[in-house]
């Protein structure tokens, strides 16, 4: 008989302490004990706890991360009332998006009920199951009654996404469009074509943002909404116009904004021509917008346009909103999704569009020129920053407006947890970033005439990671700033070709360093015109704290100036290069991968010592394996002999270091294999996390294979052993990789003598 105690059962079912957001791993059910804990008799313990305190349902079940996507199929896409069965693919698809973009679990429920009162009762009865409710594809005006009633009767966040999702995304686009054309929201004339659920919600949110009711003209399928109509419900009646207008043409004259939430091809070019200067058209009917994009853009060169289509710029896509709005609401256990939370999402989206776009987005859309402007009003759906920008804004608004039952207290930790929700493991780099921001240093960017370098400089400046100095041609740098809409005004730009006096000073200093190593004064003067030599001299003389280079040049050509100008730290015979490989399990550290072609056993000992020191800096205890094609003498040869000797010497020099070798890579990483076949190994308990390669070629090949075939993120190369911080980028690094290396350089510079 399996005996279990209450504590074990509760721990097994626990989803995290109240007020503490955690990413819950899948529960293991691989033994009889697991089965007893998961079900009978262990499951009785959390049942009793919840019965005594219903709020503990969030502690012991997945309710807090579960959203119900619920529809009756009365307004599915542009297909209309096709019934609950036919709506199911849409609801299932919505569940995929919730999980993909925000890590939220979903049950989709299709209800065969069109009577709004009965529908309300059914959904209300589901409240014990869900942490939140996403209503979907319910026709107006019933959707208004349903949502309003459920918001009043339920104490969990609830939103009809067809209404509010479109309203939130289009509002963010509207704010940014108005900023670009220099118009104030309180002054604009707005035409709304359509008066369904989305149109009503959009218009109400525009009013909350500052649009005047008197400046709005709304049309439905029967014409203009005015006081002479006797068929208006209470929702459309909010937007009657008192202006003497009867036709769309009259309304479009000098209108600043047209919002289409109606049907395709109802807006002609002639009507577009009637609009005011710099008109804004959001033609959101799908799949055919109110006016085709190409036709509209050909009609007015000063036009800003958005549609609901992914094949045109400025797609108003609800996926920018609902995953992150619910994420923020769930994480503070909000009792509703209120106007303050919606407005917070609007402003967060609008601001994010103005930030430099990550490389991941550029690659996803095959466009390196995406930046804030007329064709980029709102973020792209695949932008990984959405969850860490929108969700915290929504959560904070819930707290400020008094509807959060469990407020967030540690925002930095919450940021990390949100990244983990979507599979981004940044724990290691988050620590580095945080430390860098505490005391930013001056970092030289030696290749500032490349757009990636300038984008990285913008990010580190904006986030307070470092103060950049840009080396390169001033005109070319200014052109790139303009092309990529970067705001680096005030950042120091240095062109070595213009710095005659400084180059002469540096040349004499370099000549004194290298005159007995084949360098003449003529050579020194010539070399100081090269940015890597000039930049290294700036670091050497204390005019800057660190240097980043190597994006466009081979590693060997970039490291040479650093070695000649700055040199290695005291007590180090050779520098070495290390890559950090971020995996789902844990970070792994590879050395040497960039510098030493075929180190001797004695040189490998130095590499081991440097690597262990850097691994400890990254808040990790090194478990070092010295790699070979042999396991503890199983094969003979030059490499096994060298690595075996390096292991022996390293154990003598670093007696407190957990190290073993020589061994094969799979043996080093597989603790089960070690325990079964080599139980005597010091690494048999956990396996290795730090791998020392016998030659540069083996280490270099290994990390590049993992990058390309294993889809692992590699951070580096981290240049270890320099007297002052110089870090050399991998050829073709992404903007994110450059920012990571800058943060490492700053932390390197924060420590004495550049030693981590």
C-alpha positions in Angstrom: 0.0 0.0 0.0 1.2 3.5 -0.9 1.2 5.8 2.0 1.0 9.5 1.4 0.8 12.5 3.7 -1.1 15.7 3.4 1.9 17.9 2.6 3.0 15.7 -0.3 -0.5 15.7 -1.8 -0.9 19.5 -1.5 2.6 20.1 -2.9 1.8 17.9 -5.9 -1.4 19.8 -6.7 -0.1 23.3 -5.8 0.0 25.8 -8.7 1.8 28.5 -6.7 1.2 30.6 -3.7 -1.5 33.3 -3.9 -0.2 36.5 -5.3 2.9 34.7 -6.6 2.9 34.1 -10.4 4.6 30.9 -11.4 5.0 29.0 -14.6 3.8 25.5 -13.6 5.6 22.6 -15.2 3.7 19.5 -16.4 3.0 17.1 -13.4 4.8 13.8 -13.7 2.6 10.6 -13.6 5.2 7.9 -14.1 5.0 5.9 -10.8 2.4 4.5 -8.5 3.2 7.2 -6.1 2.5 9.9 -8.7 -0.8 8.3 -9.5 -1.8 8.2 -5.8 -0.9 11.9 -5.5 -2.7 13.0 -8.6 -5.9 11.1 -7.9 -7.1 8.9 -5.1 -6.4 9.1 -2.3 -4.1 12.2 -2.6 -6.5 14.4 -4.4 -8.8 14.5 -1.4 -6.4 16.9 0.4 -6.7 19.9 -2.0 -10.4 19.2 -2.3 -10.8 19.7 1.5 -8.6 22.8 1.5 -10.7 24.4 -1.3 -14.0 23.4 0.5 -12.7 25.3 3.6 -11.5 28.3 1.6 -12.8 28.6 -2.1 -10.0 31.0 -3.0 -7.6 28.1 -2.6 -8.9 26.9 -5.9 -6.3 29.2 -7.5 -3.6 27.6 -5.3 -4.3 24.0 -6.0 -5.8 24.0 -9.5 -5.1 25.5 -13.0 -8.2 27.8 -12.8 -6.0 30.9 -12.6 -4.5 30.2 -16.0 -7.6 28.9 -17.7 -9.8 30.9 -20.0 -13.1 29.8 -21.6 -13.5 30.9 -25.2 -17.3 30.8 -25.6 -19.6 31.4 -28.6 -23.1 30.6 -29.9 -21.9 31.0 -33.5 -24.3 33.8 -34.3 -21.7 36.2 -35.9 -18.7 34.1 -37.0 -16.1 36.1 -38.9 -17.8 37.5 -42.0 -19.9 34.4 -42.4 -22.7 35.5 -40.1 -25.0 33.1 -38.1 -23.6 29.7 -39.1 -24.3 28.0 -35.7 -22.2 26.7 -32.8 -20.7 23.7 -34.6 -19.4 25.7 -37.5 -17.9 28.2 -35.0 -15.8 25.6 -33.3 -12.7 25.9 -35.7 -12.5 29.6 -34.9 -12.8 29.0 -31.1 -10.1 26.3 -31.3 -7.9 28.6 -33.3 -8.4 31.3 -30.6 -7.2 28.8 -28.0 -4.0 28.2 -30.0 -3.3 31.9 -30.1 -3.9 32.3 -26.3 -1.4 29.5 -25.6 1.2 30.5 -28.2 1.3 34.2 -27.4 0.6 34.3 -23.6 0.9 30.8 -22.3 -2.8 30.7 -21.3 -4.7 27.4 -21.3 -8.1 27.4 -23.1 -11.3 25.3 -23.2 -13.5 26.3 -26.1 -17.2 26.0 -25.5 -19.8 26.3 -28.2 -23.3 26.8 -26.8 -26.4 25.9 -28.8 -28.5 28.8 -27.4 -29.5 32.1 -29.0 -31.7 33.4 -26.3 -29.5 36.0 -24.5 -31.0 35.4 -21.0 -30.5 31.6 -21.2 -27.0 32.2 -22.7 -26.1 34.4 -19.8 -27.3 31.8 -17.3 -25.2 29.1 -18.9 -22.0 31.1 -18.9 -22.5 32.4 -15.4 -22.8 28.8 -14.2 -19.3 28.1 -15.6 -17.6 30.6 -13.3 -16.1 28.0 -10.9 -14.2 26.4 -13.8 -12.5 29.4 -15.4 -10.1 32.2 -14.4 -11.5 34.3 -17.3 -14.1 34.3 -20.1 -13.5 35.4 -23.7 -16.8 35.8 -25.5 -16.5 35.4 -29.2 -18.6 35.8 -32.4 -21.9 36.8 -30.8 -24.1 39.0 -32.9 -25.2 42.5 -31.8 -27.2 43.8 -30.1 -27.5 40.6 -28.0 -23.7 40.7 -27.5 -24.0 44.0 -25.6 -26.7 42.6 -23.2 -24.8 39.4 -22.7 -21.5 41.1 -21.9 -23.0 43.8 -19.6 -25.0 41.2 -17.6 -22.1 38.8 -17.2 -19.7 41.6 -16.2 -22.2 42.6 -13.4 -22.8 39.0 -12.3 -19.4 37.4 -12.5 -16.2 38.1 -10.5 -13.7 37.0 -13.1 -12.3 39.0 -16.1 -14.6 38.8 -19.1 -14.4 40.5 -22.5 -16.3 40.2 -25.8 -13.2 40.3 -28.0 -14.9 41.1 -31.3 -15.9 44.4 -29.7 -13.1 45.4 -27.5 -10.1 43.8 -29.2 -10.8 45.7 -32.4 -11.4 48.9 -30.3 -8.1 48.6 -28.5 -5.9 47.8 -31.5 -7.5 50.4 -33.7 -7.3 53.0 -30.9 -3.5 52.5 -30.6 -3.2 52.9 -34.4 -5.3 56.0 -34.3 -3.2 57.7 -31.6 0.0 57.0 -33.6 -1.5 58.1 -36.9 -2.7 61.4 -35.4 0.8 61.9 -33.9 2.4 61.4 -37.3 0.1 64.0 -39.1 0.2 66.4 -36.2 -3.5 66.5 -35.4 -5.1 66.6 -31.9 -7.6 64.0 -31.1 -10.1 66.5 -29.7 -10.2 68.4 -33.0 -10.7 65.6 -35.5 -13.9 64.8 -37.5 -14.6 61.1 -37.5 -16.9 59.1 -39.8 -17.8 55.6 -38.6 -19.3 53.3 -41.2 -21.0 50.4 -39.4 -22.9 50.2 -36.1 -22.4 46.7 -35.0 -20.7 45.4 -31.8 -17.1 46.3 -33.0 -18.1 49.8 -34.3 -19.9 50.7 -31.1 -17.0 49.5 -28.9 -14.5 51.3 -31.1 -16.4 54.6 -31.0 -16.9 54.5 -27.2 -13.1 53.9 -26.7 -12.3 56.8 -29.2 -14.5 59.0 -27.1 -12.7 57.9 -23.9 -9.4 58.9 -25.6 -10.7 62.4 -26.4 -12.7 62.4 -29.6 -15.7 64.7 -29.2 -19.2 63.2 -29.6 -20.2 66.2 -31.7 -17.4 65.3 -34.1 -18.6 61.8 -34.8 -21.0 60.7 -37.6 -22.0 57.1 -37.6 -23.8 55.1 -40.4 -25.4 51.7 -40.3 -26.9 49.7 -43.2 -30.0 51.9 -43.1 -28.1 55.2 -43.3 -27.0 57.9 -40.9 -27.6 57.6 -37.2 -29.7 60.7 -36.5 -32.6 61.7 -34.2 -35.1 61.2 -36.9 -34.6 57.4 -36.9 -37.2 55.5 -34.9 -35.5 52.1 -35.2 -32.4 52.8 -33.0 -31.5 50.6 -30.0 -30.0 52.2 -27.0 -26.4 51.4 -28.2 -26.7 53.1 -31.6 -28.7 56.0 -30.0 -25.6 57.0 -28.1 -24.1 58.3 -31.3 -26.8 60.2 -33.1 -25.6 63.3 -34.9 -27.4 66.6 -34.8 -25.5 67.8 -38.0 -27.6 68.4 -41.1 -26.0 65.4 -43.0 -27.9 62.7 -44.8 -25.3 61.0 -47.0 -21.9 59.5 -46.7 -20.5 62.0 -49.2 -21.6 64.9 -47.0 -20.0 63.3 -43.9 -16.7 62.6 -45.7 -16.2 66.3 -46.7 -13.2 67.5 -44.6 -13.4 64.4 -42.4 -10.0 63.6 -40.8 -10.8 59.9 -40.0 -12.9 57.2 -41.7 -13.4 54.0 -39.7 -15.0 51.1 -41.7 -16.5 48.2 -39.8 -19.1 47.3 -42.4 -18.8 45.7 -45.8 -16.3 45.6 -48.6 -16.1 48.1 -51.4 -18.5 50.7 -50.0 -16.0 53.6 -50.1 -15.2 55.1 -53.5 -12.0 57.1 -54.5 -14.2 60.1 -55.0 -15.3 60.0 -51.4 -11.7 59.7 -50.2 -10.8 62.8 -52.2 -13.3 64.8 -50.1 -11.4 64.2 -46.9 -9.2 66.7 -45.1 -5.4 66.9 -45.5 -3.5 63.9 -44.3 -6.6 61.7 -44.0 -6.7 58.5 -41.9 -8.7 55.5 -43.2 -9.1 52.3 -41.2 -10.9 50.0 -43.6 -11.4 47.0 -41.4 -14.0 44.9 -43.2 -12.7 41.4 -43.9 -11.8 39.8 -46.2 -12.5 42.8 -48.5 -12.0 46.2 -46.9 -14.3 49.1 -47.6 -11.9 50.3 -50.2 -9.0 48.2 -51.7 -5.7 49.3 -50.2 -3.9 49.9 -53.5 -6.9 52.0 -54.8 -7.0 54.1 -51.7 -3.2 54.7 -51.6 -3.3 55.7 -55.3 -6.1 58.2 -54.7 -4.3 60.2 -51.9 -0.6 60.4 -51.5 -1.0 61.9 -48.0 -3.2 59.0 -46.8 -2.5 56.8 -43.8 -4.3 53.5 -44.0 -4.9 50.4 -42.0 -6.9 47.2 -42.8 -7.7 43.9 -41.2 -5.5 42.1 -43.8 -2.0 40.7 -43.2 -0.9 41.4 -46.8 -1.0 45.2 -46.2 0.7 47.5 -43.7 -0.9 48.3 -40.4 -3.0 45.2 -39.9 -5.5 45.7 -37.1 -5.2 42.2 -35.7 -6.9 41.4 -32.4 -4.0 39.0 -31.5 -2.1 42.1 -30.5 -4.5 42.5 -27.6 -6.6 39.6 -26.2 -3.7 37.2 -25.2 -1.9 39.9 -23.3 -4.9 41.6 -21.8 -6.1 38.3 -20.3 -2.6 37.5 -19.2 -2.3 40.7 -17.2 -5.9 40.3 -15.8 -5.3 36.7 -14.7 -2.0 37.4 -13.1 -3.4 39.9 -10.7 -6.7 37.9 -10.4 -8.8 40.9 -11.6 -12.5 40.8 -11.0 -13.2 42.4 -14.4 -11.6 43.9 -17.5 -12.5 47.6 -17.1 -12.0 50.8 -19.1 -8.8 51.6 -17.3 -7.3 48.3 -18.3 -8.4 48.7 -22.0 -6.9 52.2 -22.1 -3.7 50.9 -20.6 -3.4 48.3 -23.4 -4.1 51.0 -26.0 -1.3 53.2 -24.7 1.2 50.4 -24.2 0.7 49.2 -27.9 1.0 52.8 -29.2 4.3 53.3 -27.3 5.8 49.9 -28.3 5.4 50.8 -32.0 7.8 53.7 -31.5 10.5 51.5 -30.1 13.3 50.0 -32.3 12.0 46.7 -33.9 13.8 43.5 -32.9 15.7 41.4 -35.4 13.3 38.6 -34.9 10.5 40.7 -36.3 12.6 41.9 -39.2 13.3 38.2 -40.1 9.7 37.1 -39.7 8.5 39.7 -42.1 11.6 39.7 -44.4 11.9 43.5 -44.0 14.9 45.2 -42.3 13.3 48.7 -42.6 10.3 48.3 -40.3 10.2 51.4 -38.1 7.6 53.7 -36.7 5.8 55.6 -39.4 2.9 55.7 -41.8 3.3 52.0 -42.6 4.0 50.9 -39.1 1.5 52.3 -36.7 1.2 49.3 -34.3 3.5 46.4 -33.5 3.6 43.3 -35.6 1.8 40.2 -34.1 5.0 38.2 -33.9 6.8 40.8 -31.8 8.0 39.0 -28.6 7.9 42.1 -26.5 4.1 42.4 -26.6 3.7 40.1 -23.5 6.2 42.1 -21.4 4.8 45.5 -22.4 1.0 45.0 -22.7 0.4 42.5 -19.9 2.2 44.5 -17.1 0.4 47.7 -18.3 -3.0 45.9 -18.0 -2.1 44.4 -14.6 -1.0 47.7 -13.2 -4.2 49.4 -14.4 -6.2 46.7 -12.7 -4.3 47.3 -9.5 -4.6 51.1 -9.8 -8.4 50.9 -10.5 -9.0 48.6 -7.5 -10.1 45.4 -9.3 -6.9 43.3 -8.6 -7.3 40.8 -5.8 -3.7 39.8 -5.8 -1.4 42.7 -6.8 2.1 42.1 -8.2 4.9 43.4 -6.0 8.0 42.4 -7.9 7.8 43.8 -11.4 11.2 42.6 -12.5 10.4 39.1 -11.5 7.1 39.3 -13.3 8.8 40.4 -16.5 11.0 37.3 -16.3 8.0 35.1 -15.7 6.2 36.5 -18.7 9.1 35.7 -20.9 9.2 32.1 -19.5 5.5 31.8 -20.4 6.3 32.0 -24.1 9.5 30.0 -23.9 12.1 32.8 -23.7 14.7 31.7 -21.1 16.4 35.0 -20.2 17.2 34.3 -16.6 20.9 34.4 -17.1 21.0 37.5 -19.2 18.3 39.3 -17.1 20.8 39.2 -14.2 23.5 40.7 -16.4 21.1 43.4 -17.7 20.0 44.3 -14.2 23.6 44.7 -13.0 24.6 46.7 -16.1 21.8 49.2 -15.5 22.9 49.8 -11.9 26.1 51.4 -13.2 26.2 52.0 -16.9 29.5 52.4 -18.6 30.8 54.0 -21.8 31.0 51.5 -24.6 32.6 52.1 -28.0 30.8 50.7 -31.0 33.6 50.3 -33.6 31.3 49.6 -36.6 28.7 52.3 -36.2 28.1 52.6 -40.0 26.0 49.4 -39.8 22.3 49.6 -39.1 22.4 46.7 -36.5 25.0 48.4 -34.5 23.0 51.7 -34.4 19.8 49.8 -33.5 21.7 48.1 -30.6 23.1 51.5 -29.6 19.6 52.9 -29.5 18.4 50.0 -27.2 21.2 50.2 -24.8 20.9 54.0 -24.6 17.1 53.9 -24.1 17.3 51.1 -21.5 20.1 52.6 -19.5 22.5 49.7 -20.1 25.4 51.8 -21.5 26.4 55.1 -22.9 27.5 54.5 -26.5 30.3 56.1 -28.5 29.9 55.6 -32.2 33.0 55.2 -34.4 32.6 55.8 -38.1 31.8 58.3 -40.9 29.5 61.0 -39.6 27.5 61.4 -42.8 26.9 57.7 -43.2 25.8 57.3 -39.6 23.4 60.3 -39.9 22.0 58.7 -43.1 21.4 55.4 -41.3 19.8 57.2 -38.3 17.4 58.8 -40.7 16.7 55.7 -42.7 15.9 53.6 -39.6 14.2 56.4 -37.6 16.7 56.2 -34.8 16.9 59.0 -32.2 20.6 59.1 -31.2 20.9 62.8 -30.9 23.5 63.7 -28.4 25.4 60.5 -28.7 29.1 61.1 -29.3 30.3 60.2 -32.8 34.0 59.9 -33.5 35.6 59.5 -37.0 39.3 58.5 -36.6 39.9 60.1 -40.1 39.0 63.5 -38.6 41.0 63.1 -35.4 44.5 64.1 -36.5 45.8 65.2 -33.1 44.4 62.2 -31.2 45.7 59.8 -33.9 49.2 61.3 -33.5 49.0 60.9 -29.7 47.8 57.3 -30.0 50.4 56.5 -32.6 53.3 57.5 -30.3 51.7 55.5 -27.4 51.3 52.4 -29.6 54.8 52.8 -31.1 56.3 52.7 -27.5 54.3 49.5 -26.8 55.3 47.7 -30.0 58.6 49.3 -31.2 60.5 46.1 -30.3 57.9 43.9 -32.0 58.3 45.1 -35.5 56.1 48.2 -35.5 57.5 51.5 -36.8 56.1 55.0 -36.0 54.9 55.1 -39.7 53.1 51.8 -39.1 51.6 53.1 -35.8 50.3 56.3 -37.5 48.7 54.2 -40.3 47.1 51.7 -37.9 45.5 54.5 -35.7 43.3 55.4 -38.7 41.6 52.0 -38.3 38.6 52.0 -36.0 39.5 48.9 -34.0 43.0 50.2 -33.2 41.7 53.7 -32.5 38.8 52.3 -30.3 41.2 50.1 -28.3 43.4 53.1 -27.6 40.4 55.0 -26.3 39.7 52.1 -23.9 43.4 51.9 -23.0 43.6 55.6 -22.2 40.4 55.5 -20.1 38.4 57.6 -22.5 35.9 54.7 -22.7 35.3 51.7 -20.6 34.8 48.9 -23.1 34.8 48.2 -26.9 32.5 46.1 -29.1 33.5 45.1 -32.6 33.5 42.2 -35.0 30.1 42.3 -36.6 31.5 42.7 -40.1 35.1 41.4 -39.8 36.7 38.0 -39.1 37.4 37.3 -35.5 41.1 37.0 -35.9 41.4 40.4 -37.5 39.3 42.0 -34.8 41.1 40.4 -31.8 44.6 41.4 -33.0 44.3 45.1 -32.2 42.9 44.4 -28.8 45.8 42.0 -27.9 48.4 44.5 -29.3 46.9 47.6 -27.7 45.4 46.4 -24.4 46.9 43.0 -23.8 46.0 40.3 -21.3 45.4 40.6 -17.6 48.2 39.9 -15.1 48.7 36.2 -14.5 47.1 35.1 -17.7 49.2 33.6 -20.4 46.5 33.3 -23.1 43.1 34.8 -23.6 40.2 32.4 -24.4 36.7 32.6 -25.9 33.6 31.2 -24.3 30.0 30.8 -25.7 27.0 30.5 -23.5 24.4 28.1 -24.9 20.9 28.7 -23.6 18.9 25.5 -23.5 15.5 24.7 -22.0 17.3 22.7 -19.3 20.0 25.1 -18.2 22.7 27.3 -19.6 25.9 25.5 -20.8 29.3 27.1 -21.2 31.7 26.1 -24.1 35.4 27.0 -24.2 37.6 27.6 -26.1 35.6 28.3 -29.2 37.3 31.2 -30.8 40.9 31.9 -29.9 43.3 29.0 -29.2 43.7 26.6 -32.2 45.3 23.6 -30.4 46.2 24.5 -26.8 48.7 22.4 -24.9 47.6 20.6 -21.7 49.1 23.5 -19.7 47.3 26.1 -21.8 44.1 24.1 -21.3 44.5 24.5 -17.6 44.5 28.3 -18.0 41.4 28.1 -20.2 39.7 25.9 -17.5 40.5 28.5 -14.8 39.3 31.4 -16.9 36.1 29.6 -17.9 35.2 28.5 -14.3 35.6 32.1 -13.1 33.3 33.5 -15.8 30.7 30.7 -15.2 30.6 31.7 -11.5 30.0 35.3 -12.5 26.9 34.1 -14.4 25.6 32.8 -11.1 26.2 29.2 -11.9 28.4 26.7 -10.2 30.7 25.2 -12.9 30.7 21.5 -13.4 33.5 21.0 -15.8 34.1 18.2 -18.3 37.3 18.1 -20.4 36.2 16.6 -23.7 37.7 14.1 -26.0 36.7 11.1 -28.2 37.7 8.9 -25.3 36.1 8.0 -22.0 38.6 7.8 -19.2 41.3 6.0 -21.2 39.0 3.9 -23.4 40.9 5.1 -26.5 44.5 6.1 -27.0 45.9 9.1 -29.0 47.2 12.6 -28.8 43.9 14.2 -27.9 43.0 11.8 -25.0 46.5 12.0 -23.6 46.4 15.8 -23.7 42.9 16.2 -22.2 43.7 13.6 -19.5 46.8 15.5 -18.5 44.9 18.8 -18.6 42.4 17.3 -16.2 45.1 16.1 -13.8 46.8 19.4 -13.7 43.6 21.4 -13.3 42.6 19.3 -10.3 45.9 20.1 -8.7 45.7 23.8 -9.5 41.9 24.2 -8.7 41.2 21.7 -5.9 37.8 23.1 -5.2 36.6 22.9 -8.8 34.2 20.1 -9.8 36.0 18.7 -12.8 36.5 15.4 -14.6 37.8 14.1 -17.9 38.8 13.0 -20.4 35.3 12.1 -21.6 33.0 12.2 -24.6 30.4 14.9 -24.9 27.4 12.7 -24.5 28.9 11.1 -21.5 29.6 14.5 -19.9 26.0 15.6 -20.3 24.2 12.4 -19.4 24.3 11.9 -15.7 22.4 8.6 -16.0 25.1 7.3 -18.3 27.8 8.4 -16.0 26.2 6.8 -13.0 25.7 3.5 -14.8 29.1 3.1 -16.5 31.4 5.6 -14.6 30.0 5.9 -11.1 33.5 7.0 -9.9 33.3 10.3 -11.8 32.9 13.5 -9.9 30.2 14.5 -12.4 28.1 11.4 -12.0 25.6 13.2 -9.8 24.4 16.0 -12.2 26.5 15.8 -15.3 28.5 18.7 -16.7 27.4 22.3 -17.6 30.9 23.6 -18.6 32.6 21.9 -21.6 36.3 22.4 -22.3 37.1 21.4 -25.9 40.5 20.0 -26.9 40.8 22.2 -30.0 39.2 25.3 -31.3 37.8 23.5 -34.3 35.8 21.1 -32.1 34.4 23.8 -29.9 33.5 26.1 -32.8 31.8 23.3 -34.8 29.9 22.1 -31.7 28.3 25.5 -30.8 27.5 26.3 -34.4 25.8 23.0 -34.9 23.7 23.6 -31.8 22.7 27.0 -33.1 21.6 25.9 -36.5 20.2 22.3 -35.8 19.3 22.5 -32.1 17.8 26.0 -32.3 19.7 26.9 -29.2 20.5 30.6 -28.5 24.2 31.2 -28.3 25.5 34.3 -26.3 29.1 35.3 -27.1 31.8 34.9 -27.8 32.8 36.2 -24.3 36.5 37.1 -24.6 38.1 36.0 -21.3 41.4 37.2 -19.9 41.8 40.7 -21.4 43.3 43.4 -19.2 40.3 45.7 -20.1 36.9 44.8 -21.5 37.0 44.1 -25.3 34.3 41.8 -26.6 34.2 40.6 -30.2 30.9 39.9 -31.9 30.1 36.8 -33.9 30.1 37.7 -37.6 26.6 38.7 -38.5 25.2 38.9 -34.9 21.6 40.0 -34.4 20.7 43.2 -32.7 19.6 41.2 -29.6 23.0 39.4 -29.5 24.8 42.7 -29.8 22.8 44.1 -26.9 23.6 41.0 -24.8 27.3 41.5 -25.5 27.2 45.2 -24.6 25.6 44.3 -21.2 28.3 41.7 -20.6 31.0 44.3 -21.5 29.4 46.8 -19.1 29.4 44.4 -16.2 33.0 43.4 -17.1 33.9 47.1 -16.9 32.2 47.5 -13.5 34.6 45.1 -11.9 38.2 45.9 -11.0 40.7 45.7 -13.8 38.1 44.3 -16.1 38.1 41.0 -14.2 34.7 39.3 -13.6 
